[in-house]
Structure formats: structure tokens, C-alpha cells
């Protein structure tokens, strides 16, 4: 009341007599009422001069804005107009959200040709303080902009920025001159640098809520202006109307709004689609990017949302919104409104890292929500749950949404039941007094006929015309029909349909329109009991002979049909009114009643919409894979395929093992493996090479990682490249850092000629315990993916480029990692490889026999040289030399020439060097017996007996067939080369290993461009194929070495050698 009286007094005084100089008695008024009263009543003052002639209005605005006697400062304050006011008040002009007398003055001067006069008046003001200079520069900037003189505007804006920095306390956040300048400068490219300089003082507070509502609202508008700048500078939308949302096919923006957010004048939201993402550039309150089609059936939706630093987004599926809070220690669960509950997460989620992966699975009447692969919520769903999918973003959040993929078997219903359960998850009240007010006094009751929505009458508010509106969150953007039943009883029960602020009233005699006010926040003179027939075409009730078919004491049926901008309302099967809706109507369907007069009872609310009826496949979805990279790298086009299902075990004929393969446990759908520092399996590796492009996928489940302190553990998929830098490529699911955060990582390592090993890795938050790891190569581009659980969609972690092209990669493997006291356990389910070519893939048993037969037949045309190792003369005549590392003198018995190695430290190797008399040796065989071979006590070290063949190849230093005792006491035979990589670095490369009970013969054949490794378990038994490895050039054996090596203190290896056979071709190779 006092504010109204003050407004009247101010208006009367200011419109009364003026001084001799023509100015109102402002000094006296300032002394009486105070400057703050003037500033607070700008709205009343604007109304008071609205109808004055332009000349008089110009002077009144000058008197308000410019300094005068008794007031040295400019008045550059303002206020924010209500959002989307009722059309009966003013046309909907979102661009006029910021209201200021300074704007009024400059705009009037432009319209009346008095900008130069105004400029002279502003320049004539004597400014002594920095604040005065800042305000003067702001006015000159506004005048220059009105003149469209960007050069002068830029100079004035720079003076403004300098004066503000020099004279202002920048912690004073509500600075109207700054807002007025930025509002007129936003989107002007020539002014962008100074704009960014001024805005920079606010960046540290823009992403946080401020408890002072004045400051918080001011920051909302600064955020909107910065979004407009980004729209112009980053997305090349200069000249576009920032108040209008851009079209995003099959998606649309939806704002939560209520009486408070509108009355405050919060700006409209704006989502911008650009390459790689949809970004929200401005917001109103809780803003949604919503999928246009309602979804039912069994489906999965996955999307990446930005997180942290004011960019957080929250998914909403099946009426349930999920938000990560408290640094991952909890999630907040809510519906379309502001009521929520908190669910603790233990252990807490791993820290988000700029982007969060959200996944919702709707299946068999249940909703599961995952954050970065971690299941955080399971919830039963009613049969007709809220079917809308969206991403919610707080009003000042710069939320990015990208790679949205909808898969499974989604169904699009023709109709949606808007009252499917007790929760009212899709409804929001328009009038609320506090954040957690929920659905106010609306509630849902269940009965034999289904659910009934009810709001009781408030007799304690009788005569107040208390408006109540409950709105459905999804706007009616397509043509469609909404039907419902309501109970009507004269003076007791009545409820009416509404679209946004437009409420359609009817009684037994007439129809009408009520324009919804903003309640206690309404700034206009629109009363809550307003009723009009403007723009309304009555169909019934407009003559004495035709009344409105309203049934007292009964349930009545309403049918609201929208076609274009036309609304047709029917009651109990009879049309009662038709109306053209204003373009600015937000088309949110609601239920309205006067809470102080009647109760509301509604049931069977059904919406039949004209939305599309089929979800497009993922490849055609607008926001799926906006980065075009992964689209064209499907594996189907690669002709060669290797697939192994681990439900059939991990056979040694297909896989090589490092570590304890006896720890592998067979399960119905795969093999369970585990790894720790001193136990378990380190990796399983294939035995083939890949040519050209490839696509490798490993499926896993039941991943268990146990870590302490700063240890790490995890699983991976890895391959190696045969190039100058010996690159290796891997995708991991592991713990990553000191905080033991769970990550997926795509890593690329190179080995340079100078010995340096540059490493690059990209990791993303990921906590899935089942899913798929995937590596792909297309040309020189390398891709790393992970997929969660049973998702059909691969998540791209990153891409790398091969600096040097190479034709071959080799031995895809499944590594296990565990440092310190950590451990990891997983069930591997399958491994699938697609490639342009797969070489050295293990042959079938029939092909193995053919290979052995061919090699044996080649011996018939070769020159044989035999060394009888069991003959003492061989040693005496130095046809064989034993190294001085032998632990005891060689001796002979029926088993052969015994060579014994006893380790007194880490390891001890004894070598025998047979002399080769014939050149061009290509086939070497040795008969032997391993009498004793002690296992090392370290998993990474082995006691061995080996046939070693150095070659004339520059690539292969030597090739070896090895009998090895592992730390788990398993005896195995191994094919290995010691190679010189293209960069000169020497590495050991195992090609295959097989567990055996005994080995009596070893054989190695050097063919034109390959090495073939064979063994026999009996002295007279058949040769068995072990492996084949490639040579870059033809080669032959250079010499032969026989090695006996014990590893581990006190370990003993006793090998008995019988015969060495060497075969040479008749002609040099």
C-alpha cells in the first residue's frame, strides 16, 4: 500500500509545476523521499509519462536520467519486465525484457531526431568522479549505438570499461550501467573484445546460485547476454533473433516456468545446435531439451552431457530426473517439478571429468539409470508412465548435449495418459511459495475407475479470487486432442482447461477467457477475476435457444482440439467455443480453478497428438554421432573374420598365455580370470597378425577391481604395430589416478630411435562392470571405444593418428593389470576380429598335418649334417663348445649329454655351440630330455631349455623353440623371436605357447619369408605344429645355440642332449 501511495505522490509531483528552468522540483523531492525511492518507482514514473506529447516526454526523461541540481549522478537503473504477459496488457516482446528510462530517452531521441541534442547535453555534464565518468560513457555509448556509429560506440565502450575498472568496487555485482551497455553491445562483432572484458568480471559467479534474489536475477540476464554473444561469435548467428529457439529436428526446447519466474522477468532459454553438440546458451529456470516423440516399449537411451563448472545437465526419462550431487556421493531424483529426494551413493561415483555418460534402460516395466556405467537407480514403472525424454539444465548452466542414441525397441504411442499414477511426475503447479513445494495442494486419489486428480477448496481464502493452475510439462506443439472428465457442481466443484495463461471458462450460460496473472508478483493492474471474450468465437451459449451442455452434479467430458493456432473446445460432445491463439502462447496444457471458490476433480486425461509415430534408426537420429568419425568405421566391410566364444574355453591352440593359465575358471558364458601382483593371468594373446584396417572387439562381464592407496588395476584390449616406432595401441577399463577413479582409457605408445617412449592417453569416466572394449583402425586413424553392459552403441573415447603408415599389426591380446596389492577379476565372454587380412592364423589340425608333411618332404632333397651329442668325442673334438657358465662338468649317460645349470642369483644360462659345416642351413632339429627343471619363484621369470637359431636376416637376431617351466609349475613349449625393430630397438616377441607334459624333440625351419616352429612329445612321435612367424626378407640359419637356463636362487635345470640334425638346401637361397 505504501509503495502505491509513494508512486502516486511521485507521479503527481513530477507532473506538477516545474521550476523556472523548466525542471521539476527534483532536489526537493530527493530531500523528502530519498533517491532510492525514485529508483524503485521507475515503473510508476514510466506509466505517468506514457501518454505525454513527445516534447514533454523527452524533457521528463531527461529530468529523470541526467544529473540535475541536487543530484550529480545519472540515473541508469532499470527493471526487468514480466515474461510473456497476458496479451490484453501488451504485445509479447521478449527483446524488451530489460527496461530503463535511459533506453526510453535514447530511443525517443532517435525517433524524434534529437540524438545530437541529447549527446550535447550528456557531454556537457561535468564529471569529477570515476563513477560519473562511467555513467557518462555509458550514455554516450547508447547514443552512438542509436546513431549506428559503431566506431564511436566502441570508443565510448572502452572509456566505460576503463572508468569502471578504475573507480568501481567490482564485487558490487548489480551494476545497471554495465547491463545496459552489454545489452546493446551483445552480438556486435566489433565490440566483442570489450564486451568480453566487461563480462569477465562476472564469470566467476555466473555458474553459482546467489541467495540475494536481486543479484541472482541480474546474473541471469548477464548470462543471457553472454549466450547471445556466443551465438554470434561461435555459431555465426549474427542477425538472428536470439529470443527465438532454433529448429532442431525431432527435438524442441521446453522451459519450466511459474508465476514467480515470469514475474521476476527471467530471460528465455536458448539452445544452439552446432557441430558436435547442442549447447544451451541461455536459460529461464529449469530448461529442457526434449525429444518430440513419446516413448514406450523396451528401449535404451544414451547420451553424453557436460558436467561441472556450471555446465551440468540432468537426464529425465519416464518421468524421472536424475542429477549427480555432493561430488558423486548422492543423486537427486525428481519429476518435472521442483520436488525431489536424495539417494546416497556408496561408494561415491568417480569424479566426473568434463563429460558424463548417462544411460537409461526401460525394460519389462522397470527403469534403470546409469551414470558412467554405474547403476545408480532402479525403479518400477507404471504401465503408462510419463513417456517424455529430455535433458534438464539449470538456467545459468552452459550444458552440452551430444551423441544421443535411442536403441532397442522403442514404441511411439498414439495417445498418452496424463494421469498414470500417484506421482504427478509430469505436472507442475504455477503458483508455489518455496522451492520444495511440490504439487502444492493437488493430489491423486486411486479408485475403481482409475486415478482422480483433486484439489480441495480453500474456504479460508473466500473472496480473494485465488488462482490455481496445474500444468503438464510437455507443450502441445503439434496438432492434437486432449480429453478429460471433470466433476461439476454449482458453487462447489469446477475446473477449466488452459493453454499457458489463457484459461477457458464456461458455466451453464456463457463462455469466456480468463488471463492468468502472476499472483503476488503481478506488476500490472490485471486483476485475478478478469474475464473477457476477446478473440473468442462462442459456438454454444450465444443465444437463448442454445445453452452450454454442463451437467450439474455429474462428470462432464471436455475435448480440446488444436489445429494450427485454432482451439476448438467441446463439452459433453457439443462444441462450445473456438479461438485463435496468439503466436507467443507456449501451449502448455493446464487445469485451472479458483481455489477459494470450488474444488477440482479430474480423471481420464488423455492426449492424442500428431507427433511422428516411429523413432528413426540410430544412424538417422539427429543428435547421434554428430562427430562423423565413427559413422564410417563399421566392421562389416572388412572381409576376414576371427571369432571366439569363451564359453568354449580358452584353448591353447588359439591363445598364448602369460601368467598362470591354470587359474582360468570355465563358466557357462566365458572364462573367469584374475590377476594380482604374484598370482593369476597377465594376458591372453592371439597368435596371428593383422593386415591393413582392423576392428577388434572384446566382450566382458563381472569386472571386479580391488585397489588400495595409489595402486591401479584393470583390463584391456591391445595390439601392436610393425612400424618404425613399434607402436602399441590399447583401450583399458581401469582405475586411473591417486583418487582411484574409474576410467576408460585409449592409449597410444611409440618407441623412438633415441630411446624415448612418448605416450598419449585420453581417459573418460567409466564404471561399467560389463560391456565391450573395441579398437579400430581405418587408414592412419586409430579409434578407441567402450560400450556399457548390453548397449548396442559404442562410446568413442578418442582418436589417434599413426605418424608412420604400416601394413601389419599383430597379436591382439587381453591384458590384465594389477599393481602393488591390488587385484582384478573378470569374465571374458568373446573376442571378435575383423580385418583386411589375418595372417599366421592357426591352421586346422588337417592343415597342420599337411604343413608337417610338406616340411618333411623338403628334407629329402636337402643335405643333412648330424651331430651326435651323446658321443664323448664330439665334445673332445670341439665339434661342440660349452660355455664356462656350466655349473658342473658335462657328463654322459643313457639319456645323453647332461648340461646342468644352477642359479646362485637371478639366473644362470649355459650355452652349447655346435659347429655348422654346411652352408644354407634351413631346418634344425634337436633330440633331448629335460631331466629336471625347477620353476622360478617369480611370475615374470622362467627356467628354460631352448633350441636357438640366429639367422642371416637383419630383422631376426634369433628364433627359438623353448621348453619352459613357469612359476605355477606348468611346463610349456614356446615359439619366440628376438627381433630388431625398424627403429633399431631389440625386443622379445612370443608367438605362441602350449602347455605340455613332456617334450623330446624341438625343430625350427627357416623358409623363404617365414619361420616355422615344431615340437614332438616323444622321441619317435609325430611332429606337432607350434607357430609360424613372418620374415621381411629371405634368410637361412647363421648358427645354432642350445641353451639351458635356471632362474631363481638355488634353482636347477638338468638337460640331456642326444642328437642335432641340420638340413641345408643344395643351392644357396
C-alpha positions, 0 to 999 in steps of 0.5 A: 500500500505504501509503495502505491501511495509513494508512486502516486505522490511521485507521479503527481509531483513530477507532473506538477509545476516545474521550476523556472528552468523548466525542471521539476522540483527534483532536489526537493523531492530527493530531500523528502523521499530519498533517491532510492525511492525514485529508483524503485518507482521507475515503473510508476514514473514510466506509466505517468509519462506514457501518454505525454506529447513527445516534447514533454516526454523527452524533457521528463526523461531527461529530468529523470536520467541526467544529473540535475541540481541536487543530484550529480549522478545519472540515473541508469537503473532499470527493471526487468519486465514480466515474461510473456504477459497476458496479451490484453496488457501488451504485445509479447516482446521478449527483446524488451525484457530489460527496461530503463528510462535511459533506453526510453530517452535514447530511443525517443531521441532517435525517433524524434531526431534529437540524438545530437541534442541529447549527446550535447547535453550528456557531454556537457555534464561535468564529471569529477568522479570515476563513477560519473565518468562511467555513467557518462560513457555509458550514455554516450555509448547508447547514443552512438549505438542509436546513431549506428556509429559503431566506431564511436560506440566502441570508443565510448565502450572502452572509456566505460570499461576503463572508468569502471575498472578504475573507480568501481568496487567490482564485487558490487555485482548489480551494476545497471550501467554495465547491463545496459551497455552489454545489452546493446553491445551483445552480438556486435562483432566489433565490440566483442573484445570489450564486451568480453572484458566487461563480462569477465568480471562476472564469470566467476559467479555466473555458474553459482546460485546467489541467495540475494534474489536481486543479484541472482536475477541480474546474473541471469540476464548477464548470462543471457547476454553472454549466450547471445554473444556466443551465438554470434561469435561461435555459431555465426548467428549474427542477425538472428533473433536470439529470443527465438529457439532454433529448429532442431529436428525431432527435438524442441526446447521446453522451459519450466516456468511459474508465476514467480519466474515470469514475474521476476522477468527471467530471460528465455532459454536458448539452445544452439545446435552446432557441430558436435553438440547442442549447447544451451546458451541461455536459460529461464529456470529449469530448461529442457531439451526434449525429444518430440516423440513419446516413448514406450516399449523396451528401449535404451537411451544414451547420451553424453552431457557436460558436467561441472563448472556450471555446465551440468545437465540432468537426464529425465526419462519416464518421468524421472530426473536424475542429477549427480550431487555432493561430488558423486556421493548422492543423486537427486531424483525428481519429476518435472517439478521442483520436488525431489529426494536424495539417494546416497551413493556408496561408494561415491561415483568417480569424479566426473571429468568434463563429460558424463555418460548417462544411460537409461534402460526401460525394460519389462516395466522397470527403469534403470539409470546409469551414470558412467556405467554405474547403476545408480537407480532402479525403479518400477514403472507404471504401465503408462508412465510419463513417456517424455525424454529430455535433458534438464539444465539449470538456467545459468548452466552452459550444458552440452548435449551430444551423441544421443542414441535411442536403441532397442525397441522403442514404441511411439504411442498414439495417445498418452495418459496424463494421469498414470499414477500417484506421482504427478511426475509430469505436472507442475503447479504455477503458483508455489511459495518455496522451492520444495513445494511440490504439487502444492495442494493437488493430489491423486486419489486411486479408485475403481475407475482409475486415478482422480486428480483433486484439489480441495477448496480453500474456504479460508481464502473466500473472496480473494479470487485465488488462482490455481493452475496445474500444468503438464510439462510437455507443450502441445506443439503439434496438432492434437486432442486432449480429453478429460472428465471433470466433476461439476457442481454449482458453487462447489466443484469446477475446473477449466482447461488452459493453454499457458495463461489463457484459461477457458471458462464456461458455466451453464450460460456463457463462455469466456477467457480468463488471463492468468496473472502472476499472483503476488508478483503481478506488476500490472493492474490485471486483476485475478477475476478478469474475464473477457471474450476477446478473440473468442468465437462462442459456438454454444451459449450465444443465444437463448435457444442454445445453452452450454451442455454442463451437467450439474452434479455429474462428470462432464467430458471436455475435448480440446482440439488444436489445429494450427493456432485454432482451439476448438473446445467441446463439452459433453460432445457439443462444441462450445467455443473456438479461438485463435491463439496468439503466436507467443502462447507456449501451449502448455496444457493446464487445469485451472480453478479458483481455489477459494471458490470450488474444488477440482476433480479430474480423471481420464486425461488423455492426449492424442497428438500428431507427433511422428509415430516411429523413432528413426534408426540410430544412424538417422537420429539427429543428435547421434554421432554428430562427430562423423568419425565413427559413422564410417568405421563399421566392421562389416566391410572388412572381409576376414573374420576371427571369432571366439566364444569363451564359453568354449574355453580358452584353448591353447591352440588359439591363445598364448598365455602369460601368467598362470593359465591354470587359474582360468575358471570355465563358466557357462558364458566365458572364462573367469580370470584374475590377476594380482601382483604374484598370482593369476593371468597377465594376458591372453594373446592371439597368435596371428597378425593383422593386415591393413584396417582392423576392428577388434572387439572384446566382450566382458562381464563381472569386472571386479577391481580391488585397489588400495592407496595409489595402486591401479588395476584393470583390463584391456584390449591391445595390439601392436604395430610393425612400424618404425616406432613399434607402436602399441595401441590399447583401450583399458577399463581401469582405475586411473589416478591417486583418487582411484577413479574409474576410467576408460582409457585409449592409449597410444605408445611409440618407441623412438630411435633415441630411446624415448617412449612418448605416450598419449592417453585420453581417459573418460569416466567409466564404471561399467562392470560389463560391456565391450572394449573395441579398437579400430583402425581405418587408414592412419586413424586409430579409434578407441571405444567402450560400450556399457553392459548390453548397449548396442552403441559404442562410446568413442573415447578418442582418436589417434593418428599413426605418424608412420603408415604400416601394413601389419599389426599383430597379436591382439591380446587381453591384458590384465593389470594389477599393481602393488596389492591390488587385484582384478577379476573378470569374465571374458565372454568373446573376442571378435576380429575383423580385418583386411587380412589375418595372417599366421592364423592357426591352421586346422589340425588337417592343415597342420598335418599337411604343413608337417608333411610338406616340411618333411618332404623338403628334407629329402632333397636337402643335405643333412649334417648330424651331430651326435651329442651323446658321443664323448668325442664330439665334445673332445673334438670341439665339434661342440663348445660349452660355455664356462657358465656350466655349473658342473662338468658335462657328463654322459649317460643313457639319456645323453649329454647332461648340461646342468645349470644352477642359479646362485642369483637371478639366473644362470644360462649355459650355452652349447655351440655346435659347429655348422659345416654346411652352408644354407642351413634351413631346418634344425632339429634337436633330440633331448630330455629335460631331466629336471627343471625347477620353476622360478619363484617369480611370475615374470621369470622362467627356467628354460631349455631352448633350441636357438637359431640366429639367422642371416636376416637383419630383422631376426637376431634369433628364433627359438623353440623353448621348453619352459617351466613357469612359476605355477609349475606348468611346463610349456613349449614356446615359439619366440623371436628376438627381433630388431625393430625398424627403429633399431630397438631389440625386443622379445616377441612370443608367438605362441605357447602350449602347455605340455607334459613332456617334450623330446624333440624341438625343430625350427625351419627357416623358409623363404619369408617365414619361420616355422616352429615344431615340437614332438612329445616323444622321441619317435612321435609325430611332429606337432605344429607350434607357430609360424612367424613372418620374415621381411626378407629371405634368410637361412640359419647363421648358427645354432645355440642350445641353451639351458637356463635356471632362474631363481636362487638355488634353482636347477635345470638338468638337460640331456642332449642326444642328437642335432640334425641340420638340413641345408638346401643344395643351392644357396637361397 
